[in-house]
Amino acid sequence: MRHAQPDQFGNPTYDLNSQNIIGIVPSKSSLGTPSPPYTRDELSSSITHNDMKFDAIKEPWNEYELKDGTVIRVKLVLTMIGETSKHEVHGEPVYLVNAQPIIKGVPSDKLKKK
């Protein structure tokens, strides 16, 4: 949603709402017995490996062009992964993930104040 007032440099400003969805491709050796239902607190207390080491294979930018010509670029950068002792209904391991969205915007030239 674009705000009526531009920023101090004359560029348009926006509000962005998003929801992160993160999937995994587990190795066969990590599959286990599905866990019974658990609460968020039980999941947090079931961490077996906190702050796991990982290598980013790809961190692609997602680009969106708005109707006003502005291009918004967004990518999600993982900052922490914690393995839990829980497994979902198909036996896949459950992880707790912290991630930070990085957002860049390039306003359309017609929206920039001169």
Backbone as JSON, one array per atom type, in Angstrom:
{
  "sequence": "MRHAQPDQFGNPTYDLNSQNIIGIVPSKSSLGTPSPPYTRDELSSSITHNDMKFDAIKEPWNEYELKDGTVIRVKLVLTMIGETSKHEVHGEPVYLVNAQPIIKGVPSDKLKKK",
  "N": [[0.85, -1.16, 0.0], [0.67, 2.13, -0.94], [1.8, 5.09, 0.63], [0.39, 8.34, 1.16], [2.12, 10.46, 1.57], [5.39, 11.27, 0.48], [8.83, 10.15, 1.15], [11.62, 11.82, 2.84], [13.26, 12.38, 0.71], [11.66, 12.63, -1.41], [10.75, 10.3, -2.52], [8.3, 7.71, -3.1], [6.57, 6.03, -0.41], [5.87, 2.85, 1.11], [3.73, 0.34, 2.63], [4.27, -2.99, 3.51], [3.04, -6.18, 3.72], [3.71, -9.5, 4.66], [4.09, -13.08, 4.58], [6.13, -15.63, 5.63], [6.99, -18.68, 4.13], [8.53, -21.64, 4.58], [10.16, -24.42, 3.32], [11.47, -27.77, 3.54], [13.82, -30.21, 2.28], [14.17, -33.18, 3.31], [16.74, -35.55, 4.26], [16.62, -39.11, 3.79], [17.53, -40.41, 6.02], [16.9, -38.7, 8.09], [14.24, -38.91, 8.58], [11.53, -39.69, 10.77], [9.47, -41.04, 13.44], [6.18, -39.85, 13.39], [5.3, -37.1, 15.48], [3.16, -36.73, 18.34], [0.43, -34.32, 18.58], [1.56, -31.02, 19.47], [2.29, -28.15, 21.52], [3.21, -24.7, 20.91], [5.04, -23.88, 22.84], [5.98, -26.39, 23.72], [7.24, -27.2, 21.39], [9.29, -25.28, 21.19], [10.76, -25.96, 23.45], [11.78, -28.36, 22.69], [14.11, -28.29, 21.23], [16.98, -29.7, 19.88], [19.4, -29.24, 18.6], [20.7, -26.24, 18.58], [21.08, -23.22, 16.72], [22.2, -24.24, 14.24], [24.79, -24.98, 11.91], [24.92, -23.85, 8.54], [24.9, -23.7, 4.94], [24.15, -21.28, 2.58], [22.6, -22.08, -0.33], [21.12, -20.97, -2.42], [19.88, -17.7, -2.55], [17.6, -16.22, -3.78], [16.38, -13.16, -5.26], [13.08, -11.95, -5.19], [11.06, -10.33, -7.45], [8.75, -7.69, -7.83], [6.53, -5.85, -9.76], [4.79, -2.96, -9.28], [1.53, -1.45, -9.84], [1.96, 1.25, -10.17], [4.41, 1.38, -11.37], [6.63, 1.12, -9.76], [9.3, -0.96, -8.66], [9.63, -3.63, -6.52], [11.94, -5.41, -4.65], [12.51, -8.41, -2.99], [14.01, -10.56, -0.6], [14.52, -13.44, 1.4], [16.54, -14.0, 4.15], [18.07, -16.49, 5.9], [18.82, -16.64, 9.35], [19.15, -18.21, 11.59], [18.89, -21.63, 12.45], [17.19, -24.09, 14.16], [17.19, -27.41, 15.2], [14.62, -29.65, 16.1], [13.27, -32.21, 18.29], [10.97, -33.12, 17.25], [8.67, -34.51, 14.8], [6.86, -34.16, 11.79], [3.62, -35.07, 10.39], [4.28, -36.78, 8.22], [6.65, -37.78, 9.0], [8.79, -36.11, 8.61], [11.46, -34.06, 9.81], [11.1, -31.39, 12.22], [11.93, -28.01, 12.22], [13.01, -25.0, 13.85], [13.09, -21.77, 12.65], [14.8, -18.73, 12.17], [14.5, -15.81, 10.33], [15.32, -13.08, 8.15], [13.76, -10.6, 6.32], [14.89, -8.95, 3.4], [14.44, -5.93, 1.83], [14.12, -4.03, -1.08], [13.42, -1.12, -2.9], [12.63, 0.35, -6.02], [11.58, 3.22, -7.12], [9.27, 4.26, -9.63], [10.27, 6.49, -12.23], [8.39, 8.47, -12.79], [7.18, 8.89, -10.37], [8.99, 10.04, -8.68], [9.94, 12.94, -6.92], [11.06, 15.96, -8.16]],
  "CA": [[0.0, 0.0, 0.0], [1.49, 3.35, -1.03], [1.42, 6.19, 1.5], [0.12, 9.59, 0.46], [3.28, 11.34, 1.73], [6.69, 10.69, 0.12], [9.87, 10.27, 2.18], [12.34, 13.1, 2.86], [13.94, 12.56, -0.56], [10.65, 12.73, -2.44], [10.39, 8.98, -3.03], [7.09, 7.16, -2.49], [6.77, 5.05, 0.66], [4.88, 1.77, 1.05], [3.61, -0.68, 3.66], [4.35, -4.32, 2.9], [2.71, -7.3, 4.61], [4.12, -10.76, 4.05], [4.16, -14.27, 5.42], [7.2, -16.51, 5.15], [6.74, -20.11, 4.08], [9.83, -22.27, 4.38], [10.06, -25.86, 3.19], [12.74, -28.5, 3.58], [13.92, -31.48, 1.57], [14.96, -33.94, 4.29], [17.38, -36.8, 3.85], [15.85, -40.27, 4.27], [18.0, -40.78, 7.36], [16.36, -37.79, 9.1], [12.82, -39.2, 8.79], [11.27, -40.34, 12.06], [8.08, -41.33, 13.79], [5.42, -38.61, 13.59], [5.08, -36.7, 16.86], [1.77, -36.37, 18.66], [0.27, -32.85, 18.57], [2.34, -30.31, 20.49], [2.07, -26.7, 21.6], [4.35, -23.89, 20.51], [6.02, -23.94, 23.94], [6.6, -27.71, 23.68], [8.15, -27.21, 20.25], [10.47, -24.47, 21.56], [11.57, -26.66, 24.46], [12.27, -29.63, 22.13], [15.28, -28.05, 20.38], [18.11, -30.59, 20.17], [20.59, -28.58, 18.05], [20.4, -24.82, 18.39], [22.0, -22.46, 15.87], [22.89, -25.18, 13.36], [25.57, -24.42, 10.81], [24.32, -24.12, 7.23], [25.4, -22.95, 3.8], [23.1, -20.81, 1.68], [22.82, -22.54, -1.7], [20.55, -19.9, -3.23], [19.04, -16.7, -1.88], [17.17, -15.4, -4.91], [15.49, -12.01, -5.09], [11.77, -11.99, -5.83], [10.76, -8.97, -7.93], [7.34, -7.39, -8.06], [6.29, -4.53, -10.33], [3.5, -2.44, -8.84], [0.78, -0.77, -10.89], [2.5, 2.59, -10.4], [5.72, 1.28, -12.02], [7.67, 0.85, -8.78], [9.74, -2.35, -8.58], [10.01, -4.03, -5.16], [12.73, -6.63, -4.63], [12.47, -8.99, -1.65], [14.58, -11.89, -0.41], [14.53, -13.89, 2.78], [17.85, -14.48, 4.54], [18.0, -17.25, 7.15], [19.84, -16.22, 10.31], [19.34, -19.25, 12.59], [18.07, -22.83, 12.31], [17.26, -24.98, 15.32], [16.55, -28.71, 14.98], [13.84, -30.12, 17.25], [13.08, -33.66, 18.34], [9.63, -33.37, 16.72], [8.52, -34.88, 13.39], [5.5, -33.88, 11.35], [2.77, -36.23, 10.1], [4.94, -37.67, 7.26], [7.94, -38.18, 9.57], [9.84, -35.13, 8.33], [11.86, -33.34, 11.02], [10.6, -30.02, 12.38], [12.98, -27.06, 12.58], [12.63, -23.62, 14.13], [13.92, -20.95, 11.77], [14.74, -17.27, 12.22], [14.85, -15.27, 9.02], [15.2, -11.63, 8.02], [13.5, -10.18, 4.94], [15.62, -7.8, 2.86], [13.52, -5.31, 0.89], [14.64, -2.88, -1.82], [12.44, -0.57, -3.81], [13.07, 1.29, -7.04], [10.37, 3.9, -7.56], [9.14, 4.68, -11.03], [10.73, 7.86, -12.43], [7.26, 9.4, -12.79], [6.75, 9.14, -9.0], [10.04, 10.78, -7.96], [9.81, 14.39, -6.88], [12.28, 16.59, -8.68]],
  "C": [[0.9, 1.24, 0.0], [0.91, 4.42, -0.1], [1.21, 7.45, 0.67], [1.35, 10.5, 0.49], [4.56, 10.63, 1.3], [7.68, 10.81, 1.28], [10.6, 11.6, 2.03], [13.07, 13.41, 1.56], [12.96, 12.67, -1.73], [10.23, 11.41, -3.05], [9.1, 8.48, -2.38], [7.45, 6.16, -1.39], [5.6, 4.08, 0.65], [4.85, 1.0, 2.35], [3.59, -2.02, 2.94], [4.01, -5.35, 3.97], [3.11, -8.58, 3.91], [4.06, -11.88, 5.08], [5.21, -15.18, 4.81], [6.75, -17.96, 5.2], [8.05, -20.78, 3.7], [9.63, -23.78, 4.34], [11.43, -26.49, 3.25], [12.65, -29.72, 2.68], [14.8, -32.35, 2.48], [15.64, -35.15, 3.66], [16.54, -37.95, 4.41], [16.26, -40.64, 5.69], [17.43, -39.87, 8.45], [14.87, -38.03, 9.37], [12.64, -39.96, 10.1], [9.8, -40.63, 12.24], [7.35, -40.02, 14.01], [5.17, -38.35, 15.08], [3.59, -36.47, 17.11], [1.65, -34.85, 18.64], [1.02, -32.2, 19.74], [2.01, -28.83, 20.42], [3.32, -25.98, 21.12], [5.45, -23.93, 21.58], [6.73, -25.29, 23.95], [7.59, -27.81, 22.52], [9.43, -26.45, 20.58], [11.37, -25.2, 22.55], [12.13, -27.99, 23.93], [13.48, -29.46, 21.22], [16.43, -28.95, 20.82], [19.43, -30.02, 19.66], [20.22, -27.13, 17.76], [21.47, -24.17, 17.53], [22.87, -23.38, 15.01], [23.68, -24.44, 12.3], [24.88, -24.78, 9.49], [25.0, -23.27, 6.18], [24.21, -22.54, 2.94], [23.45, -21.26, 0.27], [22.32, -21.5, -2.68], [19.76, -18.97, -2.32], [18.54, -15.75, -2.95], [16.31, -14.21, -4.48], [14.17, -12.32, -5.8], [11.45, -10.55, -6.21], [9.29, -8.84, -8.24], [7.23, -5.99, -8.64], [4.87, -4.1, -9.95], [2.83, -1.69, -9.98], [1.31, 0.62, -11.18], [3.89, 2.58, -11.03], [6.87, 1.02, -11.07], [8.01, -0.64, -8.79], [10.21, -2.6, -7.14], [10.76, -5.35, -5.28], [12.8, -7.12, -3.18], [13.22, -10.32, -1.65], [14.63, -12.18, 1.08], [15.9, -14.48, 3.09], [17.71, -15.2, 5.88], [19.14, -16.82, 8.07], [20.12, -17.29, 11.36], [18.38, -20.4, 12.29], [18.29, -23.69, 13.54], [16.52, -26.28, 15.02], [15.81, -29.11, 16.25], [13.78, -31.65, 17.22], [11.73, -34.07, 17.76], [9.69, -33.74, 15.23], [7.07, -34.66, 13.0], [4.83, -35.17, 10.89], [3.4, -37.23, 9.12], [6.32, -38.12, 7.75], [9.07, -37.22, 9.3], [10.18, -34.35, 9.59], [11.32, -31.9, 11.02], [11.75, -29.15, 12.88], [12.34, -25.73, 12.97], [13.61, -22.74, 13.38], [13.7, -19.47, 12.08], [15.22, -16.76, 10.87], [14.58, -13.77, 8.99], [14.88, -11.29, 6.57], [14.34, -8.95, 4.59], [14.74, -7.23, 1.75], [14.18, -4.09, 0.26], [13.54, -2.4, -2.76], [13.08, 0.4, -4.78], [11.82, 1.98, -7.58], [10.42, 4.25, -9.05], [9.61, 6.13, -11.14], [9.58, 8.86, -12.36], [6.77, 9.69, -11.37], [7.77, 9.94, -8.19], [9.78, 12.26, -8.05], [11.13, 15.0, -7.33], [12.67, 17.76, -7.8]]
}
